[in-house]
Amino acid sequence: MSKPVTLSKARAYDIVRSPRITEKATLGSQHNQVTFRVPLDATKGEIKAAVESVFGVKVTAVNTLRQFGKSKRFRGHLGKRSDFKKAMVSLAEGQSIDVTTGV
């Protein structure tokens, strides 16, 4: 069992950057999940502690994935979108986060 992670308030707000409002994230909300965009260096323990402290909810599980940036062209010039990490956070039964309102 890992020890609990302690975060400063500033680091907690830095970890939870923005909610992902997509069709797949909306389907996850039926299963009491919320999807957030987080920094690449954030760990699952830090994400869990940040969501619990910022929103005041109980987190049961955190799944993460690294989304690699696409290569795109604009007027013949090659560019690349930046990489980012997504975190699918499962909440305890009866808990919810309203992502349409601000924090």
N, CA and C atoms as an extended XYZ file, in Angstrom:
309
Properties=species:S:1:pos:R:3:atomname:S:1:resname:S:1:resid:I:1 pbc="F F F"
N         0.850       -1.182        0.000 N   MET     1
C         0.000        0.000        0.000 CA  MET     1
C         0.887        1.232        0.000 C   MET     1
N         0.599        2.178       -0.865 N   SER     2
C         1.394        3.396       -0.941 CA  SER     2
C         0.918        4.399        0.098 C   SER     2
N         1.843        5.263        0.507 N   LYS     3
C         1.484        6.272        1.504 CA  LYS     3
C         0.711        7.401        0.847 C   LYS     3
N        -0.158        8.092        1.586 N   PRO     4
C        -0.960        9.174        1.000 CA  PRO     4
C        -0.080       10.334        0.559 C   PRO     4
N        -0.480       10.975       -0.514 N   VAL     5
C         0.264       12.097       -1.086 CA  VAL     5
C        -0.288       13.394       -0.529 C   VAL     5
N         0.615       14.294       -0.107 N   THR     6
C         0.189       15.614        0.356 CA  THR     6
C         0.620       16.639       -0.681 C   THR     6
N        -0.295       17.537       -1.013 N   LEU     7
C        -0.049       18.561       -2.024 CA  LEU     7
C        -0.362       19.932       -1.465 C   LEU     7
N         0.363       20.931       -1.973 N   SER     8
C        -0.006       22.304       -1.646 CA  SER     8
C        -1.237       22.681       -2.475 C   SER     8
N        -1.938       23.707       -2.058 N   LYS     9
C        -3.144       24.136       -2.765 CA  LYS     9
C        -2.799       24.579       -4.191 C   LYS     9
N        -1.653       25.237       -4.357 N   ALA    10
C        -1.248       25.700       -5.688 CA  ALA    10
C        -0.956       24.527       -6.614 C   ALA    10
N        -0.272       23.494       -6.096 N   ARG    11
C         0.040       22.321       -6.920 CA  ARG    11
C        -1.243       21.561       -7.273 C   ARG    11
N        -2.203       21.506       -6.364 N   ALA    12
C        -3.472       20.824       -6.641 CA  ALA    12
C        -4.216       21.509       -7.787 C   ALA    12
N        -4.246       22.831       -7.783 N   TYR    13
C        -4.909       23.558       -8.869 CA  TYR    13
C        -4.109       23.469      -10.164 C   TYR    13
N        -2.780       23.302      -10.059 N   ASP    14
C        -1.951       23.137      -11.253 CA  ASP    14
C        -2.174       21.774      -11.897 C   ASP    14
N        -2.438       20.757      -11.090 N   ILE    15
C        -2.636       19.394      -11.620 CA  ILE    15
C        -3.964       19.294      -12.357 C   ILE    15
N        -5.034       19.800      -11.762 N   VAL    16
C        -6.353       19.731      -12.403 CA  VAL    16
C        -6.474       20.926      -13.340 C   VAL    16
N        -6.022       20.766      -14.575 N   ARG    17
C        -5.975       21.901      -15.504 CA  ARG    17
C        -7.344       22.231      -16.077 C   ARG    17
N        -8.009       21.248      -16.683 N   SER    18
C        -9.313       21.521      -17.273 CA  SER    18
C       -10.054       20.208      -17.474 C   SER    18
N       -11.374       20.252      -17.434 N   PRO    19
C       -12.137       19.039      -17.739 CA  PRO    19
C       -12.167       18.814      -19.249 C   PRO    19
N       -12.234       17.558      -19.658 N   ARG    20
C       -12.348       17.207      -21.074 CA  ARG    20
C       -13.827       16.972      -21.356 C   ARG    20
N       -14.426       17.826      -22.174 N   ILE    21
C       -15.841       17.696      -22.522 CA  ILE    21
C       -15.906       17.104      -23.925 C   ILE    21
N       -15.937       15.793      -24.004 N   THR    22
C       -16.033       15.098      -25.282 CA  THR    22
C       -17.172       14.097      -25.197 C   THR    22
N       -17.476       13.481      -26.320 N   GLU    23
C       -18.534       12.483      -26.335 CA  GLU    23
C       -18.176       11.293      -25.448 C   GLU    23
N       -16.916       10.861      -25.515 N   LYS    24
C       -16.474        9.718      -24.711 CA  LYS    24
C       -16.465       10.064      -23.218 C   LYS    24
N       -16.055       11.276      -22.874 N   ALA    25
C       -16.064       11.696      -21.473 CA  ALA    25
C       -17.485       11.786      -20.936 C   ALA    25
N       -18.422       12.195      -21.782 N   THR    26
C       -19.825       12.266      -21.373 CA  THR    26
C       -20.376       10.871      -21.121 C   THR    26
N       -19.976        9.897      -21.936 N   LEU    27
C       -20.397        8.512      -21.698 CA  LEU    27
C       -19.825        7.990      -20.385 C   LEU    27
N       -18.617        8.412      -20.026 N   GLY    28
C       -18.019        8.005      -18.759 CA  GLY    28
C       -18.755        8.559      -17.560 C   GLY    28
N       -19.440        9.694      -17.726 N   SER    29
C       -20.171       10.281      -16.605 CA  SER    29
C       -21.347        9.416      -16.179 C   SER    29
N       -21.818        8.532      -17.063 N   GLN    30
C       -22.875        7.590      -16.679 CA  GLN    30
C       -22.362        6.576      -15.662 C   GLN    30
N       -21.039        6.349      -15.666 N   HIS    31
C       -20.415        5.400      -14.739 CA  HIS    31
C       -19.685        6.122      -13.613 C   HIS    31
N       -20.110        7.361      -13.323 N   ASN    32
C       -19.553        8.156      -12.228 CA  ASN    32
C       -18.075        8.469      -12.451 C   ASN    32
N       -17.695        8.789      -13.696 N   GLN    33
C       -16.324        9.155      -14.029 CA  GLN    33
C       -16.280       10.577      -14.567 C   GLN    33
N       -15.170       11.255      -14.295 N   VAL    34
C       -14.925       12.592      -14.813 CA  VAL    34
C       -13.531       12.572      -15.443 C   VAL    34
N       -13.374       13.218      -16.594 N   THR    35
C       -12.095       13.227      -17.298 CA  THR    35
C       -11.480       14.618      -17.218 C   THR    35
N       -10.181       14.676      -16.865 N   PHE    36
C        -9.454       15.935      -16.738 CA  PHE    36
C        -8.195       15.889      -17.586 C   PHE    36
N        -7.735       17.077      -18.001 N   ARG    37
C        -6.426       17.216      -18.628 CA  ARG    37
C        -5.455       17.572      -17.517 C   ARG    37
N        -4.348       16.831      -17.424 N   VAL    38
C        -3.389       17.006      -16.334 CA  VAL    38
C        -1.978       17.135      -16.917 C   VAL    38
N        -0.985       17.608      -16.134 N   PRO    39
C         0.379       17.703      -16.643 CA  PRO    39
C         0.983       16.321      -16.911 C   PRO    39
N         1.993       16.290      -17.769 N   LEU    40
C         2.635       15.020      -18.122 CA  LEU    40
C         3.348       14.386      -16.933 C   LEU    40
N         3.819       15.197      -15.977 N   ASP    41
C         4.582       14.646      -14.856 CA  ASP    41
C         3.718       14.294      -13.644 C   ASP    41
N         2.396       14.432      -13.737 N   ALA    42
C         1.500       14.133      -12.611 CA  ALA    42
C         1.332       12.623      -12.462 C   ALA    42
N         1.400       12.139      -11.228 N   THR    43
C         1.203       10.722      -10.949 CA  THR    43
C        -0.246       10.474      -10.541 C   THR    43
N        -0.641        9.195      -10.511 N   LYS    44
C        -2.019        8.859      -10.141 CA  LYS    44
C        -2.328        9.290       -8.709 C   LYS    44
N        -1.372        9.124       -7.808 N   GLY    45
C        -1.576        9.541       -6.421 CA  GLY    45
C        -1.765       11.044       -6.293 C   GLY    45
N        -0.972       11.809       -7.039 N   GLU    46
C        -1.117       13.265       -7.013 CA  GLU    46
C        -2.461       13.691       -7.595 C   GLU    46
N        -2.886       13.032       -8.675 N   ILE    47
C        -4.170       13.370       -9.300 CA  ILE    47
C        -5.313       13.094       -8.337 C   ILE    47
N        -5.254       11.950       -7.660 N   LYS    48
C        -6.300       11.594       -6.691 CA  LYS    48
C        -6.367       12.621       -5.566 C   LYS    48
N        -5.196       12.982       -5.006 N   ALA    49
C        -5.166       13.953       -3.917 CA  ALA    49
C        -5.644       15.325       -4.378 C   ALA    49
N        -5.297       15.725       -5.605 N   ALA    50
C        -5.693       17.032       -6.115 CA  ALA    50
C        -7.200       17.115       -6.326 C   ALA    50
N        -7.795       16.086       -6.921 N   VAL    51
C        -9.240       16.100       -7.168 CA  VAL    51
C       -10.002       16.077       -5.847 C   VAL    51
N        -9.530       15.286       -4.885 N   GLU    52
C       -10.205       15.230       -3.588 CA  GLU    52
C       -10.127       16.566       -2.855 C   GLU    52
N        -8.984       17.260       -2.940 N   SER    53
C        -8.861       18.525       -2.208 CA  SER    53
C        -9.568       19.675       -2.923 C   SER    53
N        -9.508       19.724       -4.251 N   VAL    54
C       -10.117       20.843       -4.987 CA  VAL    54
C       -11.635       20.748       -4.991 C   VAL    54
N       -12.174       19.550       -5.248 N   PHE    55
C       -13.621       19.402       -5.393 CA  PHE    55
C       -14.309       18.852       -4.148 C   PHE    55
N       -13.568       18.347       -3.172 N   GLY    56
C       -14.160       17.823       -1.950 CA  GLY    56
C       -14.973       16.558       -2.161 C   GLY    56
N       -14.477       15.637       -2.998 N   VAL    57
C       -15.161       14.374       -3.280 CA  VAL    57
C       -14.238       13.211       -2.934 C   VAL    57
N       -14.784       12.009       -2.896 N   LYS    58
C       -14.011       10.796       -2.626 CA  LYS    58
C       -13.725       10.095       -3.951 C   LYS    58
N       -12.448        9.878       -4.256 N   VAL    59
C       -12.016        9.239       -5.504 CA  VAL    59
C       -11.722        7.774       -5.224 C   VAL    59
N       -12.268        6.875       -6.056 N   THR    60
C       -12.015        5.441       -5.885 CA  THR    60
C       -10.908        4.941       -6.794 C   THR    60
N       -10.757        5.501       -8.000 N   ALA    61
C        -9.728        5.023       -8.932 CA  ALA    61
C        -9.349        6.148       -9.888 C   ALA    61
N        -8.107        6.067      -10.390 N   VAL    62
C        -7.615        7.010      -11.386 CA  VAL    62
C        -6.956        6.217      -12.508 C   VAL    62
N        -7.427        6.415      -13.729 N   ASN    63
C        -6.799        5.827      -14.912 CA  ASN    63
C        -6.226        6.967      -15.734 C   ASN    63
N        -4.994        6.792      -16.224 N   THR    64
C        -4.359        7.845      -17.003 CA  THR    64
C        -3.932        7.314      -18.361 C   THR    64
N        -3.812        8.249      -19.306 N   LEU    65
C        -3.237        7.911      -20.598 CA  LEU    65
C        -2.527        9.130      -21.144 C   LEU    65
N        -1.477        8.854      -21.908 N   ARG    66
C        -0.705        9.912      -22.552 CA  ARG    66
C        -1.201       10.080      -23.960 C   ARG    66
N        -1.654       11.280      -24.284 N   GLN    67
C        -2.139       11.586      -25.623 CA  GLN    67
C        -1.008       12.280      -26.372 C   GLN    67
N        -0.472       11.618      -27.395 N   PHE    68
C         0.610       12.193      -28.164 CA  PHE    68
C         0.052       13.186      -29.175 C   PHE    68
N         0.763       14.293      -29.385 N   GLY    69
C         0.312       15.347      -30.274 CA  GLY    69
C         0.362       14.932      -31.730 C   GLY    69
N        -0.624       15.392      -32.478 N   LYS    70
C        -0.686       15.085      -33.906 CA  LYS    70
C         0.250       15.997      -34.686 C   LYS    70
N         0.748       15.500      -35.801 N   SER    71
C         1.464       16.339      -36.751 CA  SER    71
C         0.431       16.945      -37.692 C   SER    71
N         0.449       18.251      -37.815 N   LYS    72
C        -0.521       18.953      -38.637 CA  LYS    72
C         0.208       19.866      -39.621 C   LYS    72
N        -0.458       20.139      -40.739 N   ARG    73
C         0.069       21.072      -41.729 CA  ARG    73
C        -0.864       22.270      -41.826 C   ARG    73
N        -0.261       23.440      -41.946 N   PHE    74
C        -1.018       24.660      -42.152 CA  PHE    74
C        -0.311       25.479      -43.222 C   PHE    74
N        -0.956       25.633      -44.357 N   ARG    75
C        -0.394       26.341      -45.505 CA  ARG    75
C         0.984       25.800      -45.889 C   ARG    75
N         1.132       24.501      -45.847 N   GLY    76
C         2.371       23.867      -46.260 CA  GLY    76
C         3.431       23.762      -45.185 C   GLY    76
N         3.226       24.402      -44.047 N   HIS    77
C         4.211       24.349      -42.970 CA  HIS    77
C         3.849       23.225      -42.010 C   HIS    77
N         4.827       22.416      -41.664 N   LEU    78
C         4.607       21.297      -40.762 CA  LEU    78
C         4.647       21.790      -39.322 C   LEU    78
N         3.685       21.370      -38.544 N   GLY    79
C         3.635       21.720      -37.138 CA  GLY    79
C         3.236       20.508      -36.320 C   GLY    79
N         3.302       20.630      -34.993 N   LYS    80
C         2.953       19.512      -34.115 CA  LYS    80
C         2.219       20.052      -32.903 C   LYS    80
N         1.099       19.418      -32.578 N   ARG    81
C         0.400       19.756      -31.348 CA  ARG    81
C         1.179       19.175      -30.172 C   ARG    81
N         1.051       19.781      -29.020 N   SER    82
C         1.802       19.316      -27.861 CA  SER    82
C         1.159       18.070      -27.253 C   SER    82
N         1.987       17.238      -26.619 N   ASP    83
C         1.506       16.056      -25.916 CA  ASP    83
C         0.823       16.488      -24.624 C   ASP    83
N        -0.130       15.674      -24.147 N   PHE    84
C        -0.750       15.942      -22.858 CA  PHE    84
C        -1.217       14.626      -22.253 C   PHE    84
N        -1.594       14.682      -21.005 N   LYS    85
C        -2.055       13.502      -20.279 CA  LYS    85
C        -3.504       13.697      -19.886 C   LYS    85
N        -4.301       12.628      -20.028 N   LYS    86
C        -5.696       12.644      -19.601 CA  LYS    86
C        -5.828       11.732      -18.383 C   LYS    86
N        -6.680       12.110      -17.462 N   ALA    87
C        -6.947       11.313      -16.277 CA  ALA    87
C        -8.444       11.078      -16.175 C   ALA    87
N        -8.842        9.801      -16.191 N   MET    88
C       -10.232        9.435      -15.977 CA  MET    88
C       -10.385        9.081      -14.500 C   MET    88
N       -11.114        9.903      -13.761 N   VAL    89
C       -11.237        9.778      -12.314 CA  VAL    89
C       -12.589        9.161      -11.994 C   VAL    89
N       -12.579        8.014      -11.298 N   SER    90
C       -13.814        7.369      -10.855 CA  SER    90
C       -14.143        7.858       -9.456 C   SER    90
N       -15.361        8.308       -9.282 N   LEU    91
C       -15.799        8.839       -7.997 CA  LEU    91
C       -16.579        7.789       -7.214 C   LEU    91
N       -16.620        7.968       -5.892 N   ALA    92
C       -17.366        7.057       -5.033 CA  ALA    92
C       -18.855        7.199       -5.310 C   ALA    92
N       -19.603        6.194       -4.915 N   GLU    93
C       -21.053        6.178       -5.127 CA  GLU    93
C       -21.689        7.372       -4.428 C   GLU    93
N       -22.536        8.108       -5.155 N   GLY    94
C       -23.218        9.268       -4.593 CA  GLY    94
C       -22.452       10.571       -4.731 C   GLY    94
N       -21.203       10.534       -5.170 N   GLN    95
C       -20.394       11.735       -5.347 CA  GLN    95
C       -20.536       12.224       -6.789 C   GLN    95
N       -20.401       13.516       -7.018 N   SER    96
C       -20.455       14.050       -8.380 CA  SER    96
C       -19.694       15.362       -8.437 C   SER    96
N       -19.239       15.699       -9.647 N   ILE    97
C       -18.562       16.963       -9.915 CA  ILE    97
C       -19.288       17.601      -11.092 C   ILE    97
N       -19.697       18.856      -10.946 N   ASP    98
C       -20.321       19.579      -12.038 CA  ASP    98
C       -19.233       20.330      -12.787 C   ASP    98
N       -18.818       19.812      -13.940 N   VAL    99
C       -17.701       20.402      -14.679 CA  VAL    99
C       -18.140       21.600      -15.508 C   VAL    99
N       -19.432       21.871      -15.603 N   THR   100
C       -19.890       23.015      -16.401 CA  THR   100
C       -19.736       24.335      -15.653 C   THR   100
N       -19.567       24.281      -14.338 N   THR   101
C       -19.379       25.505      -13.549 CA  THR   101
C       -17.903       25.643      -13.211 C   THR   101
N       -17.470       26.853      -12.877 N   GLY   102
C       -16.088       27.108      -12.514 CA  GLY   102
C       -15.785       26.636      -11.107 C   GLY   102
N       -14.497       26.552      -10.807 N   VAL   103
C       -14.067       26.110       -9.465 CA  VAL   103
C       -14.045       27.289       -8.539 C   VAL   103
